[in-house]
Amino acid sequence: MNRHINYIFLLLIVALLFAPSLTSARPEYAVKESRNCPYCHSRDGPPQLGEIGVYYATHNHSLEGYVPSPKITPPPVPTEEIEIGVHMNTWDVGMRAIATILLMLVMIYIIRL
């Protein structure tokens, strides 16, 4: 029983030693830059850094020289359908062609009489 307590105690000490290195969010950074935490971190929580947070971490904890990447805005989606041009299906075109040919044949028949 005493051995199990020693193992648990040892595990707690190791966990406490590694806990500060696992967390990277520091209130000092927020105070230093006069920004809130979501400025550098994504919406998923403190472990995930956004674009600004990655820049801050890789540039000696400074925002000096940071230029945000241009945001690509999606094209607007039309809210209503707009009809453009003449919409004809194959049936309409075929019927008009047959009618034109028949009219020409009737005209030729009448002229030959």
Contacts in CASP RR format, 6 or more apart in sequence:
PFRMAT RR
TARGET T0000
AUTHOR 0000-0000-0000
METHOD contacts of the structure
MODEL  1
MNRHINYIFLLLIVALLFAPSLTSARPEYAVKESRNCPYCHSRDGPPQLG
EIGVYYATHNHSLEGYVPSPKITPPPVPTEEIEIGVHMNTWDVGMRAIAT
ILLMLVMIYIIRL
23 46 0 8 1.000
23 47 0 8 1.000
24 46 0 8 1.000
24 47 0 8 1.000
24 49 0 8 1.000
24 57 0 8 1.000
25 37 0 8 1.000
25 41 0 8 1.000
25 46 0 8 1.000
25 47 0 8 1.000
29 40 0 8 1.000
29 56 0 8 1.000
29 61 0 8 1.000
30 36 0 8 1.000
30 37 0 8 1.000
30 39 0 8 1.000
32 61 0 8 1.000
33 39 0 8 1.000
33 56 0 8 1.000
33 63 0 8 1.000
37 46 0 8 1.000
39 52 0 8 1.000
40 49 0 8 1.000
40 50 0 8 1.000
40 52 0 8 1.000
40 53 0 8 1.000
40 56 0 8 1.000
41 48 0 8 1.000
41 49 0 8 1.000
41 50 0 8 1.000
41 53 0 8 1.000
42 48 0 8 1.000
42 49 0 8 1.000
42 50 0 8 1.000
49 56 0 8 1.000
49 57 0 8 1.000
51 68 0 8 1.000
51 69 0 8 1.000
52 63 0 8 1.000
52 66 0 8 1.000
52 68 0 8 1.000
55 63 0 8 1.000
55 66 0 8 1.000
56 62 0 8 1.000
56 63 0 8 1.000
56 66 0 8 1.000
59 65 0 8 1.000
59 66 0 8 1.000
END
